[in-house]
Amino acid sequence: MTEIALRIEDLSFSYQTKKALDNLSFSVAAGECTLLLGPNGAGKSTLFSLITRLYDTRAGKIELCGFDVKQQTRQALAKLGVVFQQTTLDLDLTVTQNLRYHAALHGMSRKLANQRIAEELERLNMQERRNEKVRQLNGGHKRRVEIARALLHKPSLLLLDEPTVGLDVPSRQGIVEHVHRLASEQQLAVLWASHLIDEIYPDDHLLILHKGQIKAKGTIPEVLSMTHANSIHSAFKQMTQEGVS
């Protein structure tokens, strides 16, 4: 039976009187890449803030690999790797220094940290830049470092909050390919918030979020059947009444 890496049940959240999320329920299985599609203001960032415990869950339940995020926070978050939309790297440290600092936060020995850092940088074709300061890197290379950092502790779920925003096409394509390869080869569960249709692969699962509600979810054929649309672009527009790039 496929392991469920992320389970969301009846999740709601409000900012004072404004409801940001309304009764969300879905799951992401190991090896599954789920694209969370939604226009600005749909609730994607709020959802990620709840999963990562930046915000406190008030109604509903979030589980990471069976651990309740609210009741078993440390065990749950140990299963999670995150790449936020805004970079959180220290620009004045080198690539390796940034990664070693993160590894230390996870309690890794220096030997294990160096091994994991070398593995991830090699996988991302960043090994030759390991001694460069982060501020010297372009946007695409900074993103690769953040992905490497998120994977150092071997998480079961990777959260990506629009990680390709502002990148050129080759950098964007490289990251999309790499993440899908990880999901397939390492059985990593991925929840990828995006508004770009061309980042979707045929085997991906979709969640269309609009005004805090899930409008459609499932595989691409299931979503197309549900919406009677002939393309994901049309399905998205139908569900949100907004176009996408």
C-alpha positions as CSV (number, residue, x, y, z in Angstrom):
1,M,0.0,0.0,0.0
2,T,1.4,3.4,-1.0
3,E,2.5,5.6,1.9
4,I,0.7,8.8,2.4
5,A,3.3,11.6,3.0
6,L,0.8,14.4,3.5
7,R,-2.8,14.2,4.6
8,I,-5.0,17.3,5.0
9,E,-8.5,16.9,6.5
10,D,-11.2,19.5,6.8
11,L,-8.6,22.4,7.0
12,S,-10.0,25.9,7.3
13,F,-8.2,29.2,8.2
14,S,-9.3,32.8,8.5
15,Y,-7.6,36.1,8.9
16,Q,-9.9,37.8,11.3
17,T,-13.2,37.8,9.3
18,K,-11.7,36.9,5.9
19,K,-11.7,33.2,5.2
20,A,-8.5,32.1,3.4
21,L,-9.0,28.4,3.3
22,D,-12.4,26.6,3.4
23,N,-12.6,23.0,4.4
24,L,-9.7,21.5,2.4
25,S,-9.1,17.8,2.2
26,F,-6.5,16.0,0.1
27,S,-3.5,13.8,0.3
28,V,-0.1,13.4,-1.4
29,A,1.4,9.9,-1.7
30,A,5.1,8.9,-1.8
31,G,6.4,9.2,-5.4
32,E,3.6,11.5,-6.4
33,C,4.1,15.0,-7.7
34,T,1.0,17.2,-7.0
35,L,0.8,20.6,-8.7
36,L,-1.2,23.1,-6.6
37,L,-2.6,25.5,-9.2
38,G,-4.2,28.8,-8.2
39,P,-4.2,32.5,-9.1
40,N,-2.8,35.0,-6.7
41,G,-4.8,35.1,-3.5
42,A,-6.1,31.6,-3.9
43,G,-4.7,30.5,-0.5
44,K,-1.6,28.6,-1.6
45,S,0.8,30.5,0.6
46,T,-1.6,30.2,3.6
47,L,-1.7,26.5,3.1
48,F,2.1,26.2,3.0
49,S,2.3,28.4,6.1
50,L,0.0,26.0,8.0
51,I,1.8,22.9,6.8
52,T,5.2,24.3,8.0
53,R,3.7,25.6,11.2
54,L,4.4,29.3,10.5
55,Y,0.7,29.6,11.2
56,D,-1.2,27.6,13.8
57,T,-3.9,25.2,12.6
58,R,-7.2,26.3,14.0
59,A,-9.7,24.0,12.3
60,G,-8.9,20.7,10.6
61,K,-5.9,18.3,10.6
62,I,-2.5,18.1,8.9
63,E,-0.4,14.9,9.1
64,L,3.1,14.4,7.7
65,C,3.8,10.6,7.4
66,G,1.3,9.9,10.1
67,F,2.5,12.6,12.5
68,D,0.1,15.3,13.5
69,V,1.7,18.7,12.7
70,K,0.1,20.3,15.7
71,Q,0.5,17.6,18.3
72,Q,3.8,16.0,17.1
73,T,5.5,19.0,15.5
74,R,9.1,17.9,15.8
75,Q,8.5,14.4,14.3
76,A,6.3,15.8,11.6
77,L,8.6,18.6,10.4
78,A,11.5,16.3,10.4
79,K,9.8,14.6,7.4
80,L,9.5,17.9,5.5
81,G,11.8,19.8,3.1
82,V,10.7,23.3,2.0
83,V,11.7,25.8,-0.8
84,F,9.9,29.1,-0.2
85,Q,9.2,31.6,-3.0
86,Q,11.6,34.2,-1.5
87,T,15.1,33.1,-1.1
88,T,16.3,32.4,2.5
89,L,20.0,31.7,1.9
90,D,22.7,33.8,3.6
91,L,24.2,35.7,0.7
92,D,27.5,36.3,2.4
93,L,28.2,32.6,3.0
94,T,29.4,30.2,0.4
95,V,27.2,27.4,-1.0
96,T,28.9,24.8,1.3
97,Q,28.6,27.0,4.4
98,N,24.9,27.5,3.8
99,L,24.4,23.8,3.5
100,R,26.6,22.9,6.5
101,Y,24.6,25.3,8.7
102,H,21.4,23.7,7.7
103,A,22.8,20.2,8.2
104,A,23.9,21.2,11.7
105,L,20.4,22.3,12.5
106,H,19.3,18.8,11.7
107,G,21.9,17.4,14.0
108,M,24.1,15.8,11.3
109,S,27.7,15.0,11.9
110,R,30.3,16.9,9.9
111,K,31.1,13.7,8.0
112,L,27.5,12.9,7.1
113,A,26.8,16.5,6.2
114,N,29.8,16.6,3.8
115,Q,28.6,13.4,2.2
116,R,25.0,14.6,1.7
117,I,26.1,18.0,0.5
118,A,28.4,16.4,-2.1
119,E,25.6,14.1,-3.3
120,E,23.0,16.8,-3.7
121,L,25.3,19.3,-5.4
122,E,26.5,16.6,-7.8
123,R,22.9,15.7,-8.6
124,L,22.2,19.4,-9.3
125,N,25.5,20.0,-11.3
126,M,26.5,22.6,-8.6
127,Q,29.6,20.9,-7.2
128,E,32.0,23.2,-9.0
129,R,30.3,26.2,-7.3
130,R,30.4,24.9,-3.8
131,N,33.0,27.5,-2.6
132,E,31.3,30.5,-4.3
133,K,29.4,33.0,-2.2
134,V,25.7,32.8,-2.8
135,R,25.4,36.4,-3.8
136,Q,27.6,35.6,-6.8
137,L,25.1,33.0,-8.1
138,N,22.3,33.7,-10.6
139,G,18.7,33.1,-9.7
140,G,18.6,29.5,-11.1
141,H,21.7,28.4,-9.3
142,K,20.4,29.9,-6.0
143,R,17.3,27.8,-6.5
144,R,19.4,24.7,-7.0
145,V,21.2,25.4,-3.7
146,E,17.8,25.8,-1.9
147,I,16.6,22.5,-3.3
148,A,19.8,20.8,-2.2
149,R,19.4,22.3,1.3
150,A,15.8,21.1,1.5
151,L,16.8,17.5,0.6
152,L,19.9,17.2,2.9
153,H,18.0,15.4,5.7
154,K,16.2,13.0,3.3
155,P,12.6,14.3,3.8
156,S,9.6,12.3,2.7
157,L,7.7,15.4,1.4
158,L,9.1,18.4,-0.5
159,L,7.1,21.6,-0.5
160,L,7.9,24.1,-3.4
161,D,6.3,27.5,-3.3
162,E,6.5,28.8,-6.9
163,P,10.3,28.1,-7.0
164,T,10.7,29.0,-10.6
165,V,9.3,32.6,-10.5
166,G,11.6,35.0,-12.2
167,L,13.9,32.3,-13.7
168,D,14.8,32.1,-17.3
169,V,13.4,29.2,-19.4
170,P,16.4,26.8,-19.3
171,S,16.8,27.3,-15.5
172,R,13.0,26.7,-15.0
173,Q,13.0,23.6,-17.2
174,G,16.1,22.2,-15.4
175,I,14.4,22.5,-11.9
176,V,11.1,21.0,-13.1
177,E,12.9,18.0,-14.6
178,H,15.1,17.5,-11.5
179,V,12.1,17.6,-9.1
180,H,10.1,15.1,-11.2
181,R,13.1,12.8,-11.4
182,L,13.4,12.9,-7.6
183,A,9.8,12.0,-7.2
184,S,10.1,9.1,-9.6
185,E,13.5,7.7,-8.5
186,Q,13.4,8.3,-4.8
187,Q,9.7,8.0,-4.1
188,L,9.7,11.6,-2.8
189,A,6.3,13.2,-2.4
190,V,6.1,16.7,-3.9
191,L,3.6,19.5,-3.4
192,W,4.4,22.2,-5.9
193,A,2.5,25.5,-5.8
194,S,2.5,27.1,-9.3
195,H,0.5,29.1,-11.8
196,L,2.4,27.8,-14.8
197,I,0.7,25.1,-16.9
198,D,3.9,24.0,-18.6
199,E,5.4,22.8,-15.3
200,I,2.8,20.0,-15.3
201,Y,3.9,16.5,-16.4
202,P,1.4,13.9,-17.7
203,D,1.6,11.7,-14.6
204,D,1.2,14.5,-12.1
205,H,-1.8,15.0,-9.8
206,L,-3.5,18.4,-9.8
207,L,-5.2,20.5,-7.2
208,I,-7.0,23.6,-8.5
209,L,-7.4,26.1,-5.6
210,H,-9.5,29.2,-5.9
211,K,-10.7,31.6,-3.2
212,G,-9.6,29.1,-0.5
213,Q,-11.6,26.2,-2.0
214,I,-10.4,23.1,-3.9
215,K,-12.3,23.3,-7.2
216,A,-10.9,20.1,-8.7
217,K,-8.4,17.4,-7.8
218,G,-7.0,14.2,-9.2
219,T,-5.0,13.0,-12.2
220,I,-5.0,15.0,-15.4
221,P,-7.6,12.7,-17.1
222,E,-9.8,12.9,-13.9
223,V,-9.7,16.7,-13.8
224,L,-10.4,17.0,-17.5
225,S,-13.3,14.6,-17.2
226,M,-14.6,16.4,-14.1
227,T,-14.5,19.8,-15.9
228,H,-15.4,18.6,-19.4
229,A,-12.4,20.6,-20.6
230,N,-10.0,19.6,-23.4
231,S,-6.9,21.0,-21.8
232,I,-5.6,21.9,-18.3
233,H,-5.5,25.5,-19.3
234,S,-9.2,25.4,-20.2
235,A,-10.0,23.5,-17.0
236,F,-8.1,26.0,-14.9
237,K,-9.8,29.0,-16.6
238,Q,-13.2,27.4,-16.1
239,M,-12.6,26.7,-12.4
240,T,-11.1,30.1,-11.6
241,Q,-12.4,32.4,-14.4
242,E,-8.9,33.6,-14.8
243,G,-6.2,32.9,-17.4
244,V,-2.7,31.7,-16.7
245,S,0.6,32.2,-18.5
